[in-house]
Amino acid sequence: MNHPFHLHGTQFQVVERESDGVTTAEPFRAWRDVVNVKPGQTMQIATMQSMSGERMFHCHIIEHEVLGMMGALKVI
Ligand SMILES: [Cu+2]
């Protein structure tokens, strides 16, 4: 399935995407609130956090989130 990834507290940029062993640099950097992650795909993202604390990240499909597709980024 597709997974719309969301990070709380700030925006992020997609740096590169990897699918089937092929890594592709993102051709256009843009600040995002959400990015769709396709089945079998991974991504490298970059973000700036100006305040310490925990920032939740999760799949925006509520059923996925409830089943555990969520976590916390600890900013120190
Ligand atoms: Cu999902």
N, CA, C, O and the ligand as a Tripos MOL2 file, in Angstrom:
@<TRIPOS>MOLECULE
protein
  305   303    77     0     0
PROTEIN
NO_CHARGES

@<TRIPOS>ATOM
      1 N           0.8340   -1.1990    0.0000 N.3       1 MET1
      2 CA          0.0000    0.0000    0.0000 C.3       1 MET1
      3 C           0.8680    1.2480    0.0000 C.2       1 MET1
      4 O           2.0550    1.1990    0.3260 O.2       1 MET1
      5 N           0.2780    2.3270   -0.3580 N.am      2 ASN2
      6 CA          0.9170    3.6260   -0.2290 C.3       2 ASN2
      7 C           0.7660    4.0940    1.2130 C.2       2 ASN2
      8 O          -0.1990    3.7550    1.8990 O.2       2 ASN2
      9 N           1.7540    4.8880    1.6610 N.am      3 HIS3
     10 CA          1.7180    5.4200    3.0250 C.3       3 HIS3
     11 C           2.0500    6.9090    2.9910 C.2       3 HIS3
     12 O           3.2000    7.2750    2.7450 O.2       3 HIS3
     13 N           1.0720    7.7670    3.2320 N.am      4 PRO4
     14 CA          1.3540    9.1960    3.3100 C.3       4 PRO4
     15 C           2.0370    9.5330    4.6320 C.2       4 PRO4
     16 O           1.3980    9.6060    5.6810 O.2       4 PRO4
     17 N           3.3470    9.7360    4.5560 N.am      5 PHE5
     18 CA          4.1750   10.0000    5.7400 C.3       5 PHE5
     19 C           4.0470   11.4670    6.1480 C.2       5 PHE5
     20 O           4.0950   12.3650    5.3070 O.2       5 PHE5
     21 N           3.8830   11.6940    7.4510 N.am      6 HIS6
     22 CA          3.7540   13.0490    7.9960 C.3       6 HIS6
     23 C           4.6490   13.1910    9.2190 C.2       6 HIS6
     24 O           4.7020   12.3050   10.0710 O.2       6 HIS6
     25 N           5.3520   14.3200    9.2940 N.am      7 LEU7
     26 CA          6.1950   14.6410   10.4500 C.3       7 LEU7
     27 C           5.6370   15.8860   11.1280 C.2       7 LEU7
     28 O           5.3790   16.8910   10.4650 O.2       7 LEU7
     29 N           5.4500   15.8260   12.4430 N.am      8 HIS8
     30 CA          4.9070   16.9590   13.1880 C.3       8 HIS8
     31 C           5.9910   17.9930   13.4840 C.2       8 HIS8
     32 O           7.1810   17.6800   13.5070 O.2       8 HIS8
     33 N           5.5600   19.2150   13.7080 N.am      9 GLY9
     34 CA          6.4230   20.2560   14.2540 C.3       9 GLY9
     35 C           7.2090   21.0540   13.2510 C.2       9 GLY9
     36 O           7.6340   22.1660   13.5640 O.2       9 GLY9
     37 N           7.4190   20.5460   12.0710 N.am     10 THR10
     38 CA          8.1770   21.2690   11.0660 C.3      10 THR10
     39 C           7.9610   20.6080    9.7120 C.2      10 THR10
     40 O           7.3060   19.5710    9.6030 O.2      10 THR10
     41 N           8.5120   21.2170    8.7140 N.am     11 GLN11
     42 CA          8.4410   20.6250    7.3800 C.3      11 GLN11
     43 C           9.7370   19.8750    7.0920 C.2      11 GLN11
     44 O          10.6900   19.9440    7.8680 O.2      11 GLN11
     45 N           9.7630   19.1770    5.9990 N.am     12 PHE12
     46 CA         10.9480   18.3910    5.6270 C.3      12 PHE12
     47 C          11.0840   18.3970    4.1140 C.2      12 PHE12
     48 O          10.1590   18.7550    3.3850 O.2      12 PHE12
     49 N          12.2610   17.9910    3.6670 N.am     13 GLN13
     50 CA         12.5160   17.8370    2.2310 C.3      13 GLN13
     51 C          12.8840   16.3910    1.9430 C.2      13 GLN13
     52 O          13.5750   15.7520    2.7370 O.2      13 GLN13
     53 N          12.4310   15.8810    0.8240 N.am     14 VAL14
     54 CA         12.8670   14.5590    0.3670 C.3      14 VAL14
     55 C          14.2220   14.7360   -0.3110 C.2      14 VAL14
     56 O          14.3640   15.5530   -1.2210 O.2      14 VAL14
     57 N          15.2150   13.9710    0.1330 N.am     15 VAL15
     58 CA         16.5620   14.0440   -0.4240 C.3      15 VAL15
     59 C          16.7090   13.0270   -1.5500 C.2      15 VAL15
     60 O          17.1700   13.3550   -2.6430 O.2      15 VAL15
     61 N          16.3080   11.7820   -1.2670 N.am     16 GLU16
     62 CA         16.3680   10.7390   -2.2890 C.3      16 GLU16
     63 C          15.3410    9.6650   -1.9890 C.2      16 GLU16
     64 O          14.8750    9.5270   -0.8570 O.2      16 GLU16
     65 N          14.9950    8.9050   -3.0210 N.am     17 ARG17
     66 CA         14.0460    7.7910   -2.9020 C.3      17 ARG17
     67 C          14.7270    6.5280   -3.3780 C.2      17 ARG17
     68 O          15.5040    6.5680   -4.3320 O.2      17 ARG17
     69 N          14.4500    5.4020   -2.7290 N.am     18 GLU18
     70 CA         15.0200    4.1060   -3.1250 C.3      18 GLU18
     71 C          13.8780    3.1200   -3.3340 C.2      18 GLU18
     72 O          12.9990    2.9640   -2.4860 O.2      18 GLU18
     73 N          13.9180    2.4600   -4.4840 N.am     19 SER19
     74 CA         12.9050    1.4690   -4.8030 C.3      19 SER19
     75 C          13.5360    0.3870   -5.6640 C.2      19 SER19
     76 O          14.1990    0.6940   -6.6540 O.2      19 SER19
     77 N          13.3360   -0.8840   -5.2980 N.am     20 ASP20
     78 CA         13.9090   -2.0170   -6.0260 C.3      20 ASP20
     79 C          15.4160   -1.8830   -6.1930 C.2      20 ASP20
     80 O          15.9570   -2.2370   -7.2400 O.2      20 ASP20
     81 N          16.1030   -1.3710   -5.1640 N.am     21 GLY21
     82 CA         17.5510   -1.2440   -5.1890 C.3      21 GLY21
     83 C          18.0710   -0.0700   -6.0030 C.2      21 GLY21
     84 O          19.2830    0.0970   -6.1470 O.2      21 GLY21
     85 N          17.1860    0.7300   -6.5260 N.am     22 VAL22
     86 CA         17.5960    1.8890   -7.3290 C.3      22 VAL22
     87 C          17.3300    3.1560   -6.5160 C.2      22 VAL22
     88 O          16.2060    3.4270   -6.0930 O.2      22 VAL22
     89 N          18.4030    3.9170   -6.3160 N.am     23 THR23
     90 CA         18.2870    5.1730   -5.5810 C.3      23 THR23
     91 C          18.2480    6.3400   -6.5520 C.2      23 THR23
     92 O          19.0760    6.4430   -7.4580 O.2      23 THR23
     93 N          17.2800    7.2100   -6.3490 N.am     24 THR24
     94 CA         17.1030    8.3620   -7.2220 C.3      24 THR24
     95 C          17.0910    9.6320   -6.3940 C.2      24 THR24
     96 O          16.2850    9.7780   -5.4740 O.2      24 THR24
     97 N          17.9880   10.5480   -6.7230 N.am     25 ALA25
     98 CA         17.9830   11.8490   -6.0370 C.3      25 ALA25
     99 C          16.7170   12.5990   -6.4100 C.2      25 ALA25
    100 O          16.2490   12.5380   -7.5460 O.2      25 ALA25
    101 N          16.1730   13.3080   -5.4280 N.am     26 GLU26
    102 CA         14.9560   14.0910   -5.6820 C.3      26 GLU26
    103 C          15.2960   15.2420   -6.6350 C.2      26 GLU26
    104 O          16.1780   16.0440   -6.3290 O.2      26 GLU26
    105 N          14.6290   15.3390   -7.7620 N.am     27 PRO27
    106 CA         14.9980   16.3740   -8.7330 C.3      27 PRO27
    107 C          14.6590   17.7890   -8.2810 C.2      27 PRO27
    108 O          15.3320   18.7470   -8.6610 O.2      27 PRO27
    109 N          13.6160   17.9160   -7.4690 N.am     28 PHE28
    110 CA         13.2020   19.2420   -7.0120 C.3      28 PHE28
    111 C          12.9710   19.1810   -5.5040 C.2      28 PHE28
    112 O          12.1110   18.4390   -5.0290 O.2      28 PHE28
    113 N          13.7400   19.9600   -4.7640 N.am     29 ARG29
    114 CA         13.5440   20.0180   -3.3170 C.3      29 ARG29
    115 C          12.4020   20.9780   -3.0070 C.2      29 ARG29
    116 O          12.3400   22.0810   -3.5500 O.2      29 ARG29
    117 N          11.5170   20.5550   -2.1450 N.am     30 ALA30
    118 CA         10.4070   21.4000   -1.7120 C.3      30 ALA30
    119 C          10.1230   21.0870   -0.2470 C.2      30 ALA30
    120 O          10.2870   19.9470    0.1870 O.2      30 ALA30
    121 N           9.7010   22.0800    0.5050 N.am     31 TRP31
    122 CA          9.3020   21.8550    1.8930 C.3      31 TRP31
    123 C           7.9400   21.1900    1.8980 C.2      31 TRP31
    124 O           7.0080   21.6560    1.2430 O.2      31 TRP31
    125 N           7.8310   20.1130    2.6290 N.am     32 ARG32
    126 CA          6.6140   19.2970    2.6320 C.3      32 ARG32
    127 C           6.1080   19.0710    4.0530 C.2      32 ARG32
    128 O           6.8640   19.1130    5.0240 O.2      32 ARG32
    129 N           4.8070   18.8290    4.1380 N.am     33 ASP33
    130 CA          4.1990   18.3440    5.3770 C.3      33 ASP33
    131 C           3.9500   16.8440    5.2840 C.2      33 ASP33
    132 O           3.9680   16.1380    6.2920 O.2      33 ASP33
    133 N           3.7190   16.3680    4.0710 N.am     34 VAL34
    134 CA          3.3850   14.9680    3.8210 C.3      34 VAL34
    135 C           4.0720   14.5420    2.5240 C.2      34 VAL34
    136 O           4.2090   15.3320    1.5910 O.2      34 VAL34
    137 N           4.5050   13.2700    2.4830 N.am     35 VAL35
    138 CA          4.9820   12.7050    1.2230 C.3      35 VAL35
    139 C           4.4480   11.2750    1.1290 C.2      35 VAL35
    140 O           4.4200   10.5530    2.1250 O.2      35 VAL35
    141 N           4.0320   10.8770   -0.0500 N.am     36 ASN36
    142 CA          3.5390    9.5240   -0.2440 C.3      36 ASN36
    143 C           4.7110    8.5600   -0.4450 C.2      36 ASN36
    144 O           5.5540    8.7650   -1.3180 O.2      36 ASN36
    145 N           4.7510    7.5080    0.3760 N.am     37 VAL37
    146 CA          5.7710    6.4620    0.2570 C.3      37 VAL37
    147 C           5.1080    5.2610   -0.3960 C.2      37 VAL37
    148 O           4.1700    4.6840    0.1540 O.2      37 VAL37
    149 N           5.5970    4.8890   -1.5660 N.am     38 LYS38
    150 CA          5.0010    3.7880   -2.3230 C.3      38 LYS38
    151 C           5.4070    2.4330   -1.7470 C.2      38 LYS38
    152 O           6.3690    2.3580   -0.9830 O.2      38 LYS38
    153 N           4.6940    1.3660   -2.0950 N.am     39 PRO39
    154 CA          5.0370    0.0270   -1.5810 C.3      39 PRO39
    155 C           6.4970   -0.3240   -1.8950 C.2      39 PRO39
    156 O           6.9380   -0.1960   -3.0370 O.2      39 PRO39
    157 N           7.2340   -0.7630   -0.8840 N.am     40 GLY40
    158 CA          8.6270   -1.1690   -1.0600 C.3      40 GLY40
    159 C           9.6110   -0.0300   -1.1750 C.2      40 GLY40
    160 O          10.8040   -0.2610   -1.3690 O.2      40 GLY40
    161 N           9.1430    1.1700   -1.0630 N.am     41 GLN41
    162 CA         10.0030    2.3370   -1.2510 C.3      41 GLN41
    163 C          10.5190    2.8490    0.0930 C.2      41 GLN41
    164 O           9.8130    2.7920    1.1000 O.2      41 GLN41
    165 N          11.7550    3.3500    0.1000 N.am     42 THR42
    166 CA         12.2890    4.0660    1.2590 C.3      42 THR42
    167 C          12.7170    5.4550    0.7960 C.2      42 THR42
    168 O          12.9350    5.6980   -0.3910 O.2      42 THR42
    169 N          12.8290    6.3540    1.7660 N.am     43 MET43
    170 CA         13.2270    7.7300    1.4520 C.3      43 MET43
    171 C          14.1940    8.2420    2.4840 C.2      43 MET43
    172 O          14.1580    7.8460    3.6490 O.2      43 MET43
    173 N          15.0560    9.1240    2.0420 N.am     44 GLN44
    174 CA         15.8890    9.8880    2.9680 C.3      44 GLN44
    175 C          15.3110   11.2990    2.9740 C.2      44 GLN44
    176 O          15.0930   11.8980    1.9210 O.2      44 GLN44
    177 N          15.0640   11.8250    4.1830 N.am     45 ILE45
    178 CA         14.5260   13.1790    4.2820 C.3      45 ILE45
    179 C          15.4850   14.0520    5.0860 C.2      45 ILE45
    180 O          16.3120   13.5480    5.8470 O.2      45 ILE45
    181 N          15.3660   15.3510    4.9100 N.am     46 ALA46
    182 CA         16.1350   16.3210    5.6890 C.3      46 ALA46
    183 C          15.1430   17.2590    6.3610 C.2      46 ALA46
    184 O          14.1580   17.6770    5.7530 O.2      46 ALA46
    185 N          15.4150   17.5880    7.6290 N.am     47 THR47
    186 CA         14.5520   18.4990    8.3490 C.3      47 THR47
    187 C          15.3880   19.3570    9.2740 C.2      47 THR47
    188 O          16.4830   18.9630    9.6730 O.2      47 THR47
    189 N          14.8860   20.5090    9.6100 N.am     48 MET48
    190 CA         15.5330   21.4010   10.5800 C.3      48 MET48
    191 C          14.5940   21.5100   11.7670 C.2      48 MET48
    192 O          13.3990   21.7530   11.5980 O.2      48 MET48
    193 N          15.1260   21.3320   12.9590 N.am     49 GLN49
    194 CA         14.3280   21.4390   14.1740 C.3      49 GLN49
    195 C          14.9700   22.5010   15.0580 C.2      49 GLN49
    196 O          16.1250   22.3490   15.4580 O.2      49 GLN49
    197 N          14.2580   23.5560   15.3650 N.am     50 SER50
    198 CA         14.8340   24.6540   16.1460 C.3      50 SER50
    199 C          14.5930   24.5150   17.6440 C.2      50 SER50
    200 O          15.1840   25.2430   18.4410 O.2      50 SER50
    201 N          13.7200   23.5760   18.0300 N.am     51 MET51
    202 CA         13.4350   23.3930   19.4480 C.3      51 MET51
    203 C          13.6370   21.9330   19.8160 C.2      51 MET51
    204 O          13.3410   21.0330   19.0300 O.2      51 MET51
    205 N          14.1450   21.7120   21.0210 N.am     52 SER52
    206 CA         14.3080   20.3360   21.4800 C.3      52 SER52
    207 C          12.9470   19.7580   21.8720 C.2      52 SER52
    208 O          11.9770   20.4860   22.0880 O.2      52 SER52
    209 N          12.9090   18.4380   21.9550 N.am     53 GLY53
    210 CA         11.6720   17.7640   22.3320 C.3      53 GLY53
    211 C          11.3740   16.6250   21.3720 C.2      53 GLY53
    212 O          12.2070   16.2610   20.5420 O.2      53 GLY53
    213 N          10.1980   16.0770   21.4930 N.am     54 GLU54
    214 CA          9.8130   14.9450   20.6490 C.3      54 GLU54
    215 C           8.8420   15.4010   19.5670 C.2      54 GLU54
    216 O           7.9190   16.1710   19.8370 O.2      54 GLU54
    217 N           9.0510   14.9250   18.3460 N.am     55 ARG55
    218 CA          8.1840   15.2230   17.2050 C.3      55 ARG55
    219 C           7.6200   13.9010   16.7020 C.2      55 ARG55
    220 O           8.3660   13.0000   16.3180 O.2      55 ARG55
    221 N           6.3380   13.7990   16.7080 N.am     56 MET56
    222 CA          5.6890   12.5790   16.2450 C.3      56 MET56
    223 C           5.7610   12.4740   14.7230 C.2      56 MET56
    224 O           5.6440   13.4790   14.0220 O.2      56 MET56
    225 N           5.9480   11.2790   14.2250 N.am     57 PHE57
    226 CA          5.8070   11.0190   12.7900 C.3      57 PHE57
    227 C           4.9330    9.7910   12.6240 C.2      57 PHE57
    228 O           4.9390    8.8890   13.4620 O.2      57 PHE57
    229 N           4.1730    9.7670   11.5200 N.am     58 HIS58
    230 CA          3.2290    8.6670   11.3410 C.3      58 HIS58
    231 C           2.7180    8.6120    9.9170 C.2      58 HIS58
    232 O           2.8880    9.5510    9.1400 O.2      58 HIS58
    233 N           2.0930    7.5040    9.5920 N.am     59 CYS59
    234 CA          1.3310    7.3670    8.3590 C.3      59 CYS59
    235 C           0.0000    8.0970    8.5680 C.2      59 CYS59
    236 O          -0.6110    7.9990    9.6320 O.2      59 CYS59
    237 N          -0.4360    8.8270    7.5460 N.am     60 HIS60
    238 CA         -1.6660    9.5980    7.6810 C.3      60 HIS60
    239 C          -2.9180    8.7680    7.4500 C.2      60 HIS60
    240 O          -4.0200    9.3010    7.5730 O.2      60 HIS60
    241 N          -2.7990    7.5090    7.1260 N.am     61 ILE61
    242 CA         -3.9730    6.6250    7.0650 C.3      61 ILE61
    243 C          -4.2140    6.1380    8.4920 C.2      61 ILE61
    244 O          -3.3990    5.4090    9.0570 O.2      61 ILE61
    245 N          -5.3340    6.5470    9.0580 N.am     62 ILE62
    246 CA         -5.5710    6.3360   10.4910 C.3      62 ILE62
    247 C          -5.4800    4.8660   10.8850 C.2      62 ILE62
    248 O          -4.9760    4.5520   11.9640 O.2      62 ILE62
    249 N          -5.9540    3.9620   10.0360 N.am     63 GLU63
    250 CA         -5.8730    2.5340   10.3680 C.3      63 GLU63
    251 C          -4.4150    2.0870   10.4840 C.2      63 GLU63
    252 O          -4.0960    1.2600   11.3380 O.2      63 GLU63
    253 N          -3.5480    2.6040    9.6640 N.am     64 HIS64
    254 CA         -2.1250    2.2630    9.7290 C.3      64 HIS64
    255 C          -1.4970    2.8290   11.0090 C.2      64 HIS64
    256 O          -0.7150    2.1660   11.6900 O.2      64 HIS64
    257 N          -1.8660    4.0670   11.3050 N.am     65 GLU65
    258 CA         -1.3300    4.7200   12.5070 C.3      65 GLU65
    259 C          -1.7220    3.9260   13.7540 C.2      65 GLU65
    260 O          -0.8910    3.6700   14.6250 O.2      65 GLU65
    261 N          -2.9900    3.5430   13.8260 N.am     66 VAL66
    262 CA         -3.4750    2.7990   14.9900 C.3      66 VAL66
    263 C          -2.7630    1.4550   15.1100 C.2      66 VAL66
    264 O          -2.5420    0.9600   16.2150 O.2      66 VAL66
    265 N          -2.4050    0.8640   13.9670 N.am     67 LEU67
    266 CA         -1.7220   -0.4340   13.9840 C.3      67 LEU67
    267 C          -0.2190   -0.3000   14.2310 C.2      67 LEU67
    268 O           0.4990   -1.3000   14.2410 O.2      67 LEU67
    269 N           0.2590    0.9270   14.4290 N.am     68 GLY68
    270 CA          1.6500    1.0910   14.8490 C.3      68 GLY68
    271 C           2.5610    1.8650   13.9120 C.2      68 GLY68
    272 O           3.7500    2.0090   14.1950 O.2      68 GLY68
    273 N           2.0380    2.3590   12.8160 N.am     69 MET69
    274 CA          2.8950    3.1300   11.9130 C.3      69 MET69
    275 C           3.0400    4.5440   12.4360 C.2      69 MET69
    276 O           2.5750    5.5040   11.8220 O.2      69 MET69
    277 N           3.6940    4.6570   13.5800 N.am     70 MET70
    278 CA          3.9680    5.9580   14.1510 C.3      70 MET70
    279 C           5.1830    5.8390   15.0710 C.2      70 MET70
    280 O           5.5120    4.7550   15.5510 O.2      70 MET70
    281 N           5.8250    6.9470   15.2990 N.am     71 GLY71
    282 CA          6.9870    6.9700   16.1710 C.3      71 GLY71
    283 C           7.2900    8.3920   16.5650 C.2      71 GLY71
    284 O           6.5610    9.3190   16.2110 O.2      71 GLY71
    285 N           8.3830    8.5620   17.3090 N.am     72 ALA72
    286 CA          8.7630    9.9000   17.7650 C.3      72 ALA72
    287 C          10.2200   10.1500   17.4310 C.2      72 ALA72
    288 O          11.0860    9.3010   17.6440 O.2      72 ALA72
    289 N          10.4690   11.3440   16.9010 N.am     73 LEU73
    290 CA         11.8250   11.8160   16.6360 C.3      73 LEU73
    291 C          12.2380   12.6370   17.8380 C.2      73 LEU73
    292 O          11.5790   13.6220   18.1690 O.2      73 LEU73
    293 N          13.3280   12.2470   18.5010 N.am     74 LYS74
    294 CA         13.7840   12.9710   19.6900 C.3      74 LYS74
    295 C          14.8270   13.9960   19.2840 C.2      74 LYS74
    296 O          15.9040   13.6350   18.8100 O.2      74 LYS74
    297 N          14.5160   15.2600   19.4650 N.am     75 VAL75
    298 CA         15.4320   16.3510   19.1100 C.3      75 VAL75
    299 C          16.1330   16.7900   20.3850 C.2      75 VAL75
    300 O          15.4880   17.1560   21.3670 O.2      75 VAL75
    301 N          17.4810   16.7500   20.3590 N.am     76 ILE76
    302 CA         18.2440   17.1280   21.5680 C.3      76 ILE76
    303 C          19.0870   18.3680   21.3140 C.2      76 ILE76
    304 O          19.7920   18.8300   22.2110 O.2      76 ILE76
    305 CU          0.1370    3.8110    5.7970 Cu       77 CU77
@<TRIPOS>BOND
     1     1     2 1
     2     2     3 1
     3     3     4 2
     4     3     5 am
     5     5     6 1
     6     6     7 1
     7     7     8 2
     8     7     9 am
     9     9    10 1
    10    10    11 1
    11    11    12 2
    12    11    13 am
    13    13    14 1
    14    14    15 1
    15    15    16 2
    16    15    17 am
    17    17    18 1
    18    18    19 1
    19    19    20 2
    20    19    21 am
    21    21    22 1
    22    22    23 1
    23    23    24 2
    24    23    25 am
    25    25    26 1
    26    26    27 1
    27    27    28 2
    28    27    29 am
    29    29    30 1
    30    30    31 1
    31    31    32 2
    32    31    33 am
    33    33    34 1
    34    34    35 1
    35    35    36 2
    36    35    37 am
    37    37    38 1
    38    38    39 1
    39    39    40 2
    40    39    41 am
    41    41    42 1
    42    42    43 1
    43    43    44 2
    44    43    45 am
    45    45    46 1
    46    46    47 1
    47    47    48 2
    48    47    49 am
    49    49    50 1
    50    50    51 1
    51    51    52 2
    52    51    53 am
    53    53    54 1
    54    54    55 1
    55    55    56 2
    56    55    57 am
    57    57    58 1
    58    58    59 1
    59    59    60 2
    60    59    61 am
    61    61    62 1
    62    62    63 1
    63    63    64 2
    64    63    65 am
    65    65    66 1
    66    66    67 1
    67    67    68 2
    68    67    69 am
    69    69    70 1
    70    70    71 1
    71    71    72 2
    72    71    73 am
    73    73    74 1
    74    74    75 1
    75    75    76 2
    76    75    77 am
    77    77    78 1
    78    78    79 1
    79    79    80 2
    80    79    81 am
    81    81    82 1
    82    82    83 1
    83    83    84 2
    84    83    85 am
    85    85    86 1
    86    86    87 1
    87    87    88 2
    88    87    89 am
    89    89    90 1
    90    90    91 1
    91    91    92 2
    92    91    93 am
    93    93    94 1
    94    94    95 1
    95    95    96 2
    96    95    97 am
    97    97    98 1
    98    98    99 1
    99    99   100 2
   100    99   101 am
   101   101   102 1
   102   102   103 1
   103   103   104 2
   104   103   105 am
   105   105   106 1
   106   106   107 1
   107   107   108 2
   108   107   109 am
   109   109   110 1
   110   110   111 1
   111   111   112 2
   112   111   113 am
   113   113   114 1
   114   114   115 1
   115   115   116 2
   116   115   117 am
   117   117   118 1
   118   118   119 1
   119   119   120 2
   120   119   121 am
   121   121   122 1
   122   122   123 1
   123   123   124 2
   124   123   125 am
   125   125   126 1
   126   126   127 1
   127   127   128 2
   128   127   129 am
   129   129   130 1
   130   130   131 1
   131   131   132 2
   132   131   133 am
   133   133   134 1
   134   134   135 1
   135   135   136 2
   136   135   137 am
   137   137   138 1
   138   138   139 1
   139   139   140 2
   140   139   141 am
   141   141   142 1
   142   142   143 1
   143   143   144 2
   144   143   145 am
   145   145   146 1
   146   146   147 1
   147   147   148 2
   148   147   149 am
   149   149   150 1
   150   150   151 1
   151   151   152 2
   152   151   153 am
   153   153   154 1
   154   154   155 1
   155   155   156 2
   156   155   157 am
   157   157   158 1
   158   158   159 1
   159   159   160 2
   160   159   161 am
   161   161   162 1
   162   162   163 1
   163   163   164 2
   164   163   165 am
   165   165   166 1
   166   166   167 1
   167   167   168 2
   168   167   169 am
   169   169   170 1
   170   170   171 1
   171   171   172 2
   172   171   173 am
   173   173   174 1
   174   174   175 1
   175   175   176 2
   176   175   177 am
   177   177   178 1
   178   178   179 1
   179   179   180 2
   180   179   181 am
   181   181   182 1
   182   182   183 1
   183   183   184 2
   184   183   185 am
   185   185   186 1
   186   186   187 1
   187   187   188 2
   188   187   189 am
   189   189   190 1
   190   190   191 1
   191   191   192 2
   192   191   193 am
   193   193   194 1
   194   194   195 1
   195   195   196 2
   196   195   197 am
   197   197   198 1
   198   198   199 1
   199   199   200 2
   200   199   201 am
   201   201   202 1
   202   202   203 1
   203   203   204 2
   204   203   205 am
   205   205   206 1
   206   206   207 1
   207   207   208 2
   208   207   209 am
   209   209   210 1
   210   210   211 1
   211   211   212 2
   212   211   213 am
   213   213   214 1
   214   214   215 1
   215   215   216 2
   216   215   217 am
   217   217   218 1
   218   218   219 1
   219   219   220 2
   220   219   221 am
   221   221   222 1
   222   222   223 1
   223   223   224 2
   224   223   225 am
   225   225   226 1
   226   226   227 1
   227   227   228 2
   228   227   229 am
   229   229   230 1
   230   230   231 1
   231   231   232 2
   232   231   233 am
   233   233   234 1
   234   234   235 1
   235   235   236 2
   236   235   237 am
   237   237   238 1
   238   238   239 1
   239   239   240 2
   240   239   241 am
   241   241   242 1
   242   242   243 1
   243   243   244 2
   244   243   245 am
   245   245   246 1
   246   246   247 1
   247   247   248 2
   248   247   249 am
   249   249   250 1
   250   250   251 1
   251   251   252 2
   252   251   253 am
   253   253   254 1
   254   254   255 1
   255   255   256 2
   256   255   257 am
   257   257   258 1
   258   258   259 1
   259   259   260 2
   260   259   261 am
   261   261   262 1
   262   262   263 1
   263   263   264 2
   264   263   265 am
   265   265   266 1
   266   266   267 1
   267   267   268 2
   268   267   269 am
   269   269   270 1
   270   270   271 1
   271   271   272 2
   272   271   273 am
   273   273   274 1
   274   274   275 1
   275   275   276 2
   276   275   277 am
   277   277   278 1
   278   278   279 1
   279   279   280 2
   280   279   281 am
   281   281   282 1
   282   282   283 1
   283   283   284 2
   284   283   285 am
   285   285   286 1
   286   286   287 1
   287   287   288 2
   288   287   289 am
   289   289   290 1
   290   290   291 1
   291   291   292 2
   292   291   293 am
   293   293   294 1
   294   294   295 1
   295   295   296 2
   296   295   297 am
   297   297   298 1
   298   298   299 1
   299   299   300 2
   300   299   301 am
   301   301   302 1
   302   302   303 1
   303   303   304 2
@<TRIPOS>SUBSTRUCTURE
     1 MET1         2 RESIDUE 1 A MET
     2 ASN2         6 RESIDUE 1 A ASN
     3 HIS3        10 RESIDUE 1 A HIS
     4 PRO4        14 RESIDUE 1 A PRO
     5 PHE5        18 RESIDUE 1 A PHE
     6 HIS6        22 RESIDUE 1 A HIS
     7 LEU7        26 RESIDUE 1 A LEU
     8 HIS8        30 RESIDUE 1 A HIS
     9 GLY9        34 RESIDUE 1 A GLY
    10 THR10       38 RESIDUE 1 A THR
    11 GLN11       42 RESIDUE 1 A GLN
    12 PHE12       46 RESIDUE 1 A PHE
    13 GLN13       50 RESIDUE 1 A GLN
    14 VAL14       54 RESIDUE 1 A VAL
    15 VAL15       58 RESIDUE 1 A VAL
    16 GLU16       62 RESIDUE 1 A GLU
    17 ARG17       66 RESIDUE 1 A ARG
    18 GLU18       70 RESIDUE 1 A GLU
    19 SER19       74 RESIDUE 1 A SER
    20 ASP20       78 RESIDUE 1 A ASP
    21 GLY21       82 RESIDUE 1 A GLY
    22 VAL22       86 RESIDUE 1 A VAL
    23 THR23       90 RESIDUE 1 A THR
    24 THR24       94 RESIDUE 1 A THR
    25 ALA25       98 RESIDUE 1 A ALA
    26 GLU26      102 RESIDUE 1 A GLU
    27 PRO27      106 RESIDUE 1 A PRO
    28 PHE28      110 RESIDUE 1 A PHE
    29 ARG29      114 RESIDUE 1 A ARG
    30 ALA30      118 RESIDUE 1 A ALA
    31 TRP31      122 RESIDUE 1 A TRP
    32 ARG32      126 RESIDUE 1 A ARG
    33 ASP33      130 RESIDUE 1 A ASP
    34 VAL34      134 RESIDUE 1 A VAL
    35 VAL35      138 RESIDUE 1 A VAL
    36 ASN36      142 RESIDUE 1 A ASN
    37 VAL37      146 RESIDUE 1 A VAL
    38 LYS38      150 RESIDUE 1 A LYS
    39 PRO39      154 RESIDUE 1 A PRO
    40 GLY40      158 RESIDUE 1 A GLY
    41 GLN41      162 RESIDUE 1 A GLN
    42 THR42      166 RESIDUE 1 A THR
    43 MET43      170 RESIDUE 1 A MET
    44 GLN44      174 RESIDUE 1 A GLN
    45 ILE45      178 RESIDUE 1 A ILE
    46 ALA46      182 RESIDUE 1 A ALA
    47 THR47      186 RESIDUE 1 A THR
    48 MET48      190 RESIDUE 1 A MET
    49 GLN49      194 RESIDUE 1 A GLN
    50 SER50      198 RESIDUE 1 A SER
    51 MET51      202 RESIDUE 1 A MET
    52 SER52      206 RESIDUE 1 A SER
    53 GLY53      210 RESIDUE 1 A GLY
    54 GLU54      214 RESIDUE 1 A GLU
    55 ARG55      218 RESIDUE 1 A ARG
    56 MET56      222 RESIDUE 1 A MET
    57 PHE57      226 RESIDUE 1 A PHE
    58 HIS58      230 RESIDUE 1 A HIS
    59 CYS59      234 RESIDUE 1 A CYS
    60 HIS60      238 RESIDUE 1 A HIS
    61 ILE61      242 RESIDUE 1 A ILE
    62 ILE62      246 RESIDUE 1 A ILE
    63 GLU63      250 RESIDUE 1 A GLU
    64 HIS64      254 RESIDUE 1 A HIS
    65 GLU65      258 RESIDUE 1 A GLU
    66 VAL66      262 RESIDUE 1 A VAL
    67 LEU67      266 RESIDUE 1 A LEU
    68 GLY68      270 RESIDUE 1 A GLY
    69 MET69      274 RESIDUE 1 A MET
    70 MET70      278 RESIDUE 1 A MET
    71 GLY71      282 RESIDUE 1 A GLY
    72 ALA72      286 RESIDUE 1 A ALA
    73 LEU73      290 RESIDUE 1 A LEU
    74 LYS74      294 RESIDUE 1 A LYS
    75 VAL75      298 RESIDUE 1 A VAL
    76 ILE76      302 RESIDUE 1 A ILE
    77 CU77       305 GROUP 0 **** ****
